Amino acid sequence: MAVRVIVKNGEPLEKTLRRLRKICNNEGLTRDIKRSSVYEKPSEQRRRKERERQKALRTAMKKAREKKTRRPARV
Protein backbone atom coordinates (compact mmCIF):
# COMPACT_ATOMS: atom_id res chain seq x y z
CA MET A 1 0.00 0.00 0.00
CA ALA A 2 1.41 3.37 -0.99
CA VAL A 3 0.77 6.38 1.18
CA ARG A 4 1.31 9.79 -0.37
CA VAL A 5 1.45 13.11 1.38
CA ILE A 6 1.60 16.20 -0.79
CA VAL A 7 3.63 19.04 0.68
CA LYS A 8 1.55 22.20 0.60
CA ASN A 9 3.11 25.46 -0.52
CA GLY A 10 5.13 26.96 2.34
CA GLU A 11 4.22 24.16 4.77
CA PRO A 12 6.90 23.24 7.32
CA LEU A 13 8.33 19.72 7.09
CA GLU A 14 7.30 18.93 10.68
CA LYS A 15 3.65 19.56 9.86
CA THR A 16 3.87 17.36 6.77
CA LEU A 17 5.45 14.55 8.80
CA ARG A 18 2.69 14.92 11.40
CA ARG A 19 0.06 14.48 8.66
CA LEU A 20 1.89 11.40 7.36
CA ARG A 21 2.03 9.91 10.86
CA LYS A 22 -1.69 10.56 11.34
CA ILE A 23 -2.56 8.87 8.04
CA CYS A 24 -0.42 5.84 8.91
CA ASN A 25 -2.03 5.52 12.34
CA ASN A 26 -5.55 5.79 10.93
CA GLU A 27 -4.80 3.14 8.31
CA GLY A 28 -3.33 0.84 10.97
CA LEU A 29 0.05 0.62 9.24
CA THR A 30 2.13 1.38 12.32
CA ARG A 31 0.25 -1.24 14.35
CA ASP A 32 0.82 -3.88 11.64
CA ILE A 33 4.52 -3.03 11.35
CA LYS A 34 5.02 -3.28 15.10
CA ARG A 35 3.10 -6.55 15.22
CA SER A 36 5.08 -8.11 12.38
CA SER A 37 8.45 -7.04 13.81
CA VAL A 38 8.17 -9.59 16.66
CA TYR A 39 7.22 -13.25 16.30
CA GLU A 40 3.73 -14.03 17.52
CA LYS A 41 2.79 -17.59 18.33
CA PRO A 42 -0.25 -18.97 16.47
CA SER A 43 -2.16 -19.37 19.74
CA GLU A 44 -1.50 -15.71 20.58
CA GLN A 45 -2.70 -14.71 17.10
CA ARG A 46 -5.96 -16.58 17.65
CA ARG A 47 -6.47 -14.94 21.04
CA ARG A 48 -5.72 -11.47 19.64
CA LYS A 49 -8.08 -11.92 16.69
CA GLU A 50 -10.83 -13.17 19.02
CA ARG A 51 -10.33 -10.13 21.30
CA GLU A 52 -10.51 -7.82 18.29
CA ARG A 53 -13.67 -9.55 17.08
CA GLN A 54 -15.29 -9.23 20.52
CA LYS A 55 -14.32 -5.55 20.70
CA ALA A 56 -15.86 -4.90 17.26
CA LEU A 57 -19.07 -6.64 18.33
CA ARG A 58 -19.25 -4.59 21.55
CA THR A 59 -18.79 -1.31 19.72
CA ALA A 60 -21.37 -2.28 17.07
CA MET A 61 -23.89 -3.20 19.77
CA LYS A 62 -23.19 0.03 21.63
CA LYS A 63 -23.77 2.09 18.48
CA ALA A 64 -26.98 0.20 17.74
CA ARG A 65 -28.21 0.83 21.28
CA GLU A 66 -27.41 4.53 21.03
CA LYS A 67 -29.13 4.79 17.67
CA LYS A 68 -32.19 3.01 19.03
CA THR A 69 -32.53 5.26 22.09
CA ARG A 70 -32.11 8.58 20.24
CA ARG A 71 -35.17 10.75 20.18
CA PRO A 72 -36.29 12.21 16.88
CA ALA A 73 -35.70 15.92 16.40
CA ARG A 74 -38.72 18.17 16.88
CA VAL A 75 -39.82 20.26 13.95
PDB file as gemmi writes it, atoms N, CA and C in Angstrom:
CRYST1    1.000    1.000    1.000  90.00  90.00  90.00 P 1                      
ATOM      1  N   MET A   1       0.839  -1.177   0.000  1.00  0.00           N  
ATOM      2  CA  MET A   1       0.000   0.000   0.000  1.00  0.00           C  
ATOM      3  C   MET A   1       0.885   1.242   0.000  1.00  0.00           C  
ATOM      4  N   ALA A   2       0.623   2.138  -0.899  1.00  0.00           N  
ATOM      5  CA  ALA A   2       1.406   3.367  -0.989  1.00  0.00           C  
ATOM      6  C   ALA A   2       0.645   4.505  -0.323  1.00  0.00           C  
ATOM      7  N   VAL A   3       1.343   5.226   0.521  1.00  0.00           N  
ATOM      8  CA  VAL A   3       0.766   6.383   1.182  1.00  0.00           C  
ATOM      9  C   VAL A   3       1.479   7.610   0.655  1.00  0.00           C  
ATOM     10  N   ARG A   4       0.712   8.574   0.166  1.00  0.00           N  
ATOM     11  CA  ARG A   4       1.307   9.791  -0.371  1.00  0.00           C  
ATOM     12  C   ARG A   4       0.827  10.979   0.434  1.00  0.00           C  
ATOM     13  N   VAL A   5       1.758  11.861   0.719  1.00  0.00           N  
ATOM     14  CA  VAL A   5       1.447  13.111   1.377  1.00  0.00           C  
ATOM     15  C   VAL A   5       2.021  14.220   0.518  1.00  0.00           C  
ATOM     16  N   ILE A   6       1.162  15.097   0.058  1.00  0.00           N  
ATOM     17  CA  ILE A   6       1.602  16.200  -0.788  1.00  0.00           C  
ATOM     18  C   ILE A   6       1.970  17.372   0.114  1.00  0.00           C  
ATOM     19  N   VAL A   7       3.160  17.898  -0.099  1.00  0.00           N  
ATOM     20  CA  VAL A   7       3.627  19.039   0.683  1.00  0.00           C  
ATOM     21  C   VAL A   7       2.951  20.290   0.133  1.00  0.00           C  
ATOM     22  N   LYS A   8       2.233  20.982   1.007  1.00  0.00           N  
ATOM     23  CA  LYS A   8       1.553  22.203   0.597  1.00  0.00           C  
ATOM     24  C   LYS A   8       2.562  23.341   0.490  1.00  0.00           C  
ATOM     25  N   ASN A   9       2.217  24.331  -0.262  1.00  0.00           N  
ATOM     26  CA  ASN A   9       3.112  25.457  -0.520  1.00  0.00           C  
ATOM     27  C   ASN A   9       3.433  26.194   0.785  1.00  0.00           C  
ATOM     28  N   GLY A  10       4.706  26.251   1.141  1.00  0.00           N  
ATOM     29  CA  GLY A  10       5.135  26.963   2.339  1.00  0.00           C  
ATOM     30  C   GLY A  10       4.875  26.219   3.634  1.00  0.00           C  
ATOM     31  N   GLU A  11       4.496  24.942   3.560  1.00  0.00           N  
ATOM     32  CA  GLU A  11       4.215  24.160   4.767  1.00  0.00           C  
ATOM     33  C   GLU A  11       5.516  23.637   5.368  1.00  0.00           C  
ATOM     34  N   PRO A  12       5.686  23.771   6.696  1.00  0.00           N  
ATOM     35  CA  PRO A  12       6.902  23.240   7.318  1.00  0.00           C  
ATOM     36  C   PRO A  12       6.953  21.713   7.233  1.00  0.00           C  
ATOM     37  N   LEU A  13       8.145  21.174   7.200  1.00  0.00           N  
ATOM     38  CA  LEU A  13       8.329  19.725   7.087  1.00  0.00           C  
ATOM     39  C   LEU A  13       7.734  18.993   8.283  1.00  0.00           C  
ATOM     40  N   GLU A  14       7.838  19.583   9.484  1.00  0.00           N  
ATOM     41  CA  GLU A  14       7.302  18.926  10.681  1.00  0.00           C  
ATOM     42  C   GLU A  14       5.801  18.707  10.572  1.00  0.00           C  
ATOM     43  N   LYS A  15       5.094  19.686  10.016  1.00  0.00           N  
ATOM     44  CA  LYS A  15       3.648  19.565   9.859  1.00  0.00           C  
ATOM     45  C   LYS A  15       3.300  18.480   8.852  1.00  0.00           C  
ATOM     46  N   THR A  16       4.079  18.395   7.780  1.00  0.00           N  
ATOM     47  CA  THR A  16       3.873  17.357   6.773  1.00  0.00           C  
ATOM     48  C   THR A  16       4.107  15.972   7.372  1.00  0.00           C  
ATOM     49  N   LEU A  17       5.169  15.834   8.155  1.00  0.00           N  
ATOM     50  CA  LEU A  17       5.445  14.549   8.797  1.00  0.00           C  
ATOM     51  C   LEU A  17       4.345  14.175   9.775  1.00  0.00           C  
ATOM     52  N   ARG A  18       3.792  15.166  10.476  1.00  0.00           N  
ATOM     53  CA  ARG A  18       2.687  14.916  11.405  1.00  0.00           C  
ATOM     54  C   ARG A  18       1.466  14.379  10.653  1.00  0.00           C  
ATOM     55  N   ARG A  19       1.175  14.965   9.478  1.00  0.00           N  
ATOM     56  CA  ARG A  19       0.055  14.482   8.663  1.00  0.00           C  
ATOM     57  C   ARG A  19       0.298  13.055   8.194  1.00  0.00           C  
ATOM     58  N   LEU A  20       1.540  12.756   7.791  1.00  0.00           N  
ATOM     59  CA  LEU A  20       1.888  11.399   7.360  1.00  0.00           C  
ATOM     60  C   LEU A  20       1.691  10.414   8.507  1.00  0.00           C  
ATOM     61  N   ARG A  21       2.172  10.773   9.690  1.00  0.00           N  
ATOM     62  CA  ARG A  21       2.027   9.906  10.857  1.00  0.00           C  
ATOM     63  C   ARG A  21       0.555   9.644  11.178  1.00  0.00           C  
ATOM     64  N   LYS A  22      -0.265  10.683  11.068  1.00  0.00           N  
ATOM     65  CA  LYS A  22      -1.694  10.560  11.344  1.00  0.00           C  
ATOM     66  C   LYS A  22      -2.359   9.614  10.343  1.00  0.00           C  
ATOM     67  N   ILE A  23      -2.009   9.748   9.068  1.00  0.00           N  
ATOM     68  CA  ILE A  23      -2.564   8.871   8.038  1.00  0.00           C  
ATOM     69  C   ILE A  23      -2.174   7.422   8.310  1.00  0.00           C  
ATOM     70  N   CYS A  24      -0.907   7.198   8.641  1.00  0.00           N  
ATOM     71  CA  CYS A  24      -0.424   5.837   8.907  1.00  0.00           C  
ATOM     72  C   CYS A  24      -1.127   5.236  10.119  1.00  0.00           C  
ATOM     73  N   ASN A  25      -1.337   6.028  11.160  1.00  0.00           N  
ATOM     74  CA  ASN A  25      -2.033   5.525  12.341  1.00  0.00           C  
ATOM     75  C   ASN A  25      -3.482   5.187  12.029  1.00  0.00           C  
ATOM     76  N   ASN A  26      -4.154   6.042  11.265  1.00  0.00           N  
ATOM     77  CA  ASN A  26      -5.549   5.787  10.928  1.00  0.00           C  
ATOM     78  C   ASN A  26      -5.706   4.553  10.043  1.00  0.00           C  
ATOM     79  N   GLU A  27      -4.750   4.304   9.187  1.00  0.00           N  
ATOM     80  CA  GLU A  27      -4.796   3.136   8.315  1.00  0.00           C  
ATOM     81  C   GLU A  27      -4.388   1.858   9.053  1.00  0.00           C  
ATOM     82  N   GLY A  28      -3.763   2.004  10.204  1.00  0.00           N  
ATOM     83  CA  GLY A  28      -3.326   0.843  10.973  1.00  0.00           C  
ATOM     84  C   GLY A  28      -1.971   0.315  10.530  1.00  0.00           C  
ATOM     85  N   LEU A  29      -1.247   1.084   9.749  1.00  0.00           N  
ATOM     86  CA  LEU A  29       0.046   0.624   9.236  1.00  0.00           C  
ATOM     87  C   LEU A  29       1.074   0.482  10.353  1.00  0.00           C  
ATOM     88  N   THR A  30       1.134   1.449  11.251  1.00  0.00           N  
ATOM     89  CA  THR A  30       2.133   1.381  12.319  1.00  0.00           C  
ATOM     90  C   THR A  30       1.871   0.187  13.225  1.00  0.00           C  
ATOM     91  N   ARG A  31       0.606  -0.095  13.500  1.00  0.00           N  
ATOM     92  CA  ARG A  31       0.251  -1.238  14.345  1.00  0.00           C  
ATOM     93  C   ARG A  31       0.681  -2.544  13.677  1.00  0.00           C  
ATOM     94  N   ASP A  32       0.434  -2.663  12.363  1.00  0.00           N  
ATOM     95  CA  ASP A  32       0.824  -3.875  11.638  1.00  0.00           C  
ATOM     96  C   ASP A  32       2.339  -4.043  11.595  1.00  0.00           C  
ATOM     97  N   ILE A  33       3.057  -2.951  11.409  1.00  0.00           N  
ATOM     98  CA  ILE A  33       4.521  -3.033  11.354  1.00  0.00           C  
ATOM     99  C   ILE A  33       5.075  -3.465  12.704  1.00  0.00           C  
ATOM    100  N   LYS A  34       4.549  -2.888  13.776  1.00  0.00           N  
ATOM    101  CA  LYS A  34       5.018  -3.279  15.104  1.00  0.00           C  
ATOM    102  C   LYS A  34       4.688  -4.738  15.388  1.00  0.00           C  
ATOM    103  N   ARG A  35       3.515  -5.175  14.974  1.00  0.00           N  
ATOM    104  CA  ARG A  35       3.097  -6.552  15.218  1.00  0.00           C  
ATOM    105  C   ARG A  35       3.962  -7.538  14.446  1.00  0.00           C  
ATOM    106  N   SER A  36       4.316  -7.183  13.214  1.00  0.00           N  
ATOM    107  CA  SER A  36       5.084  -8.110  12.385  1.00  0.00           C  
ATOM    108  C   SER A  36       6.579  -8.085  12.711  1.00  0.00           C  
ATOM    109  N   SER A  37       7.023  -7.116  13.493  1.00  0.00           N  
ATOM    110  CA  SER A  37       8.447  -7.044  13.805  1.00  0.00           C  
ATOM    111  C   SER A  37       8.857  -8.076  14.856  1.00  0.00           C  
ATOM    112  N   VAL A  38       7.897  -8.611  15.610  1.00  0.00           N  
ATOM    113  CA  VAL A  38       8.175  -9.593  16.659  1.00  0.00           C  
ATOM    114  C   VAL A  38       7.349 -10.839  16.351  1.00  0.00           C  
ATOM    115  N   TYR A  39       7.934 -12.002  16.558  1.00  0.00           N  
ATOM    116  CA  TYR A  39       7.223 -13.249  16.298  1.00  0.00           C  
ATOM    117  C   TYR A  39       6.052 -13.397  17.267  1.00  0.00           C  
ATOM    118  N   GLU A  40       4.925 -13.797  16.714  1.00  0.00           N  
ATOM    119  CA  GLU A  40       3.733 -14.031  17.521  1.00  0.00           C  
ATOM    120  C   GLU A  40       3.304 -15.475  17.320  1.00  0.00           C  
ATOM    121  N   LYS A  41       3.170 -16.185  18.421  1.00  0.00           N  
ATOM    122  CA  LYS A  41       2.786 -17.585  18.330  1.00  0.00           C  
ATOM    123  C   LYS A  41       1.374 -17.692  17.750  1.00  0.00           C  
ATOM    124  N   PRO A  42       1.086 -18.804  17.056  1.00  0.00           N  
ATOM    125  CA  PRO A  42      -0.248 -18.973  16.473  1.00  0.00           C  
ATOM    126  C   PRO A  42      -1.371 -18.903  17.512  1.00  0.00           C  
ATOM    127  N   SER A  43      -1.122 -19.435  18.709  1.00  0.00           N  
ATOM    128  CA  SER A  43      -2.163 -19.374  19.740  1.00  0.00           C  
ATOM    129  C   SER A  43      -2.415 -17.930  20.173  1.00  0.00           C  
ATOM    130  N   GLU A  44      -1.354 -17.119  20.229  1.00  0.00           N  
ATOM    131  CA  GLU A  44      -1.505 -15.709  20.577  1.00  0.00           C  
ATOM    132  C   GLU A  44      -2.231 -14.954  19.469  1.00  0.00           C  
ATOM    133  N   GLN A  45      -1.984 -15.326  18.222  1.00  0.00           N  
ATOM    134  CA  GLN A  45      -2.700 -14.712  17.101  1.00  0.00           C  
ATOM    135  C   GLN A  45      -4.191 -14.979  17.208  1.00  0.00           C  
ATOM    136  N   ARG A  46      -4.545 -16.231  17.507  1.00  0.00           N  
ATOM    137  CA  ARG A  46      -5.964 -16.582  17.645  1.00  0.00           C  
ATOM    138  C   ARG A  46      -6.609 -15.788  18.772  1.00  0.00           C  
ATOM    139  N   ARG A  47      -5.919 -15.696  19.906  1.00  0.00           N  
ATOM    140  CA  ARG A  47      -6.472 -14.937  21.038  1.00  0.00           C  
ATOM    141  C   ARG A  47      -6.656 -13.468  20.683  1.00  0.00           C  
ATOM    142  N   ARG A  48      -5.649 -12.882  20.012  1.00  0.00           N  
ATOM    143  CA  ARG A  48      -5.724 -11.468  19.639  1.00  0.00           C  
ATOM    144  C   ARG A  48      -6.874 -11.226  18.672  1.00  0.00           C  
ATOM    145  N   LYS A  49      -7.004 -12.086  17.662  1.00  0.00           N  
ATOM    146  CA  LYS A  49      -8.079 -11.923  16.694  1.00  0.00           C  
ATOM    147  C   LYS A  49      -9.447 -12.077  17.350  1.00  0.00           C  
ATOM    148  N   GLU A  50      -9.558 -12.992  18.298  1.00  0.00           N  
ATOM    149  CA  GLU A  50     -10.828 -13.172  19.022  1.00  0.00           C  
ATOM    150  C   GLU A  50     -11.140 -11.932  19.856  1.00  0.00           C  
ATOM    151  N   ARG A  51     -10.111 -11.369  20.521  1.00  0.00           N  
ATOM    152  CA  ARG A  51     -10.332 -10.131  21.298  1.00  0.00           C  
ATOM    153  C   ARG A  51     -10.766  -8.988  20.388  1.00  0.00           C  
ATOM    154  N   GLU A  52     -10.135  -8.868  19.228  1.00  0.00           N  
ATOM    155  CA  GLU A  52     -10.506  -7.816  18.289  1.00  0.00           C  
ATOM    156  C   GLU A  52     -11.935  -8.011  17.786  1.00  0.00           C  
ATOM    157  N   ARG A  53     -12.315  -9.260  17.540  1.00  0.00           N  
ATOM    158  CA  ARG A  53     -13.669  -9.549  17.077  1.00  0.00           C  
ATOM    159  C   ARG A  53     -14.690  -9.187  18.151  1.00  0.00           C  
ATOM    160  N   GLN A  54     -14.392  -9.556  19.417  1.00  0.00           N  
ATOM    161  CA  GLN A  54     -15.287  -9.232  20.522  1.00  0.00           C  
ATOM    162  C   GLN A  54     -15.419  -7.715  20.691  1.00  0.00           C  
ATOM    163  N   LYS A  55     -14.304  -7.010  20.562  1.00  0.00           N  
ATOM    164  CA  LYS A  55     -14.324  -5.554  20.701  1.00  0.00           C  
ATOM    165  C   LYS A  55     -15.182  -4.930  19.608  1.00  0.00           C  
ATOM    166  N   ALA A  56     -15.062  -5.425  18.372  1.00  0.00           N  
ATOM    167  CA  ALA A  56     -15.856  -4.899  17.262  1.00  0.00           C  
ATOM    168  C   ALA A  56     -17.345  -5.151  17.503  1.00  0.00           C  
ATOM    169  N   LEU A  57     -17.675  -6.335  18.030  1.00  0.00           N  
ATOM    170  CA  LEU A  57     -19.074  -6.636  18.334  1.00  0.00           C  
ATOM    171  C   LEU A  57     -19.614  -5.708  19.417  1.00  0.00           C  
ATOM    172  N   ARG A  58     -18.805  -5.472  20.463  1.00  0.00           N  
ATOM    173  CA  ARG A  58     -19.255  -4.592  21.547  1.00  0.00           C  
ATOM    174  C   ARG A  58     -19.517  -3.183  21.049  1.00  0.00           C  
ATOM    175  N   THR A  59     -18.607  -2.671  20.223  1.00  0.00           N  
ATOM    176  CA  THR A  59     -18.794  -1.309  19.723  1.00  0.00           C  
ATOM    177  C   THR A  59     -19.997  -1.230  18.783  1.00  0.00           C  
ATOM    178  N   ALA A  60     -20.210  -2.264  17.967  1.00  0.00           N  
ATOM    179  CA  ALA A  60     -21.366  -2.276  17.071  1.00  0.00           C  
ATOM    180  C   ALA A  60     -22.668  -2.313  17.872  1.00  0.00           C  
ATOM    181  N   MET A  61     -22.688  -3.128  18.929  1.00  0.00           N  
ATOM    182  CA  MET A  61     -23.892  -3.201  19.767  1.00  0.00           C  
ATOM    183  C   MET A  61     -24.128  -1.881  20.485  1.00  0.00           C  
ATOM    184  N   LYS A  62     -23.058  -1.245  20.944  1.00  0.00           N  
ATOM    185  CA  LYS A  62     -23.187   0.034  21.634  1.00  0.00           C  
ATOM    186  C   LYS A  62     -23.756   1.093  20.691  1.00  0.00           C  
ATOM    187  N   LYS A  63     -23.256   1.128  19.452  1.00  0.00           N  
ATOM    188  CA  LYS A  63     -23.765   2.093  18.479  1.00  0.00           C  
ATOM    189  C   LYS A  63     -25.227   1.821  18.155  1.00  0.00           C  
ATOM    190  N   ALA A  64     -25.588   0.544  18.039  1.00  0.00           N  
ATOM    191  CA  ALA A  64     -26.976   0.196  17.738  1.00  0.00           C  
ATOM    192  C   ALA A  64     -27.886   0.622  18.888  1.00  0.00           C  
ATOM    193  N   ARG A  65     -27.424   0.419  20.121  1.00  0.00           N  
ATOM    194  CA  ARG A  65     -28.205   0.826  21.285  1.00  0.00           C  
ATOM    195  C   ARG A  65     -28.393   2.332  21.318  1.00  0.00           C  
ATOM    196  N   GLU A  66     -27.320   3.078  21.036  1.00  0.00           N  
ATOM    197  CA  GLU A  66     -27.407   4.534  21.030  1.00  0.00           C  
ATOM    198  C   GLU A  66     -28.340   5.021  19.930  1.00  0.00           C  
ATOM    199  N   LYS A  67     -28.272   4.397  18.787  1.00  0.00           N  
ATOM    200  CA  LYS A  67     -29.129   4.790  17.674  1.00  0.00           C  
ATOM    201  C   LYS A  67     -30.592   4.513  18.003  1.00  0.00           C  
ATOM    202  N   LYS A  68     -30.835   3.412  18.687  1.00  0.00           N  
ATOM    203  CA  LYS A  68     -32.193   3.006  19.035  1.00  0.00           C  
ATOM    204  C   LYS A  68     -32.808   3.941  20.073  1.00  0.00           C  
ATOM    205  N   THR A  69     -32.002   4.443  21.011  1.00  0.00           N  
ATOM    206  CA  THR A  69     -32.528   5.257  22.092  1.00  0.00           C  
ATOM    207  C   THR A  69     -32.587   6.740  21.761  1.00  0.00           C  
ATOM    208  N   ARG A  70     -32.058   7.165  20.617  1.00  0.00           N  
ATOM    209  CA  ARG A  70     -32.112   8.580  20.244  1.00  0.00           C  
ATOM    210  C   ARG A  70     -33.552   9.000  20.003  1.00  0.00           C  
ATOM    211  N   ARG A  71     -33.836  10.214  20.421  1.00  0.00           N  
ATOM    212  CA  ARG A  71     -35.166  10.753  20.176  1.00  0.00           C  
ATOM    213  C   ARG A  71     -35.155  11.520  18.878  1.00  0.00           C  
ATOM    214  N   PRO A  72     -36.254  11.466  18.134  1.00  0.00           N  
ATOM    215  CA  PRO A  72     -36.288  12.208  16.877  1.00  0.00           C  
ATOM    216  C   PRO A  72     -36.319  13.712  17.146  1.00  0.00           C  
ATOM    217  N   ALA A  73     -35.754  14.478  16.245  1.00  0.00           N  
ATOM    218  CA  ALA A  73     -35.705  15.924  16.396  1.00  0.00           C  
ATOM    219  C   ALA A  73     -37.098  16.513  16.195  1.00  0.00           C  
ATOM    220  N   ARG A  74     -37.420  17.517  17.012  1.00  0.00           N  
ATOM    221  CA  ARG A  74     -38.716  18.171  16.880  1.00  0.00           C  
ATOM    222  C   ARG A  74     -38.656  19.204  15.768  1.00  0.00           C  
ATOM    223  N   VAL A  75     -39.760  19.313  15.058  1.00  0.00           N  
ATOM    224  CA  VAL A  75     -39.819  20.258  13.947  1.00  0.00           C  
ATOM    225  C   VAL A  75     -40.719  21.413  14.283  1.00  0.00           C  
TER     226      VAL A  75                                                      
END                                                                             
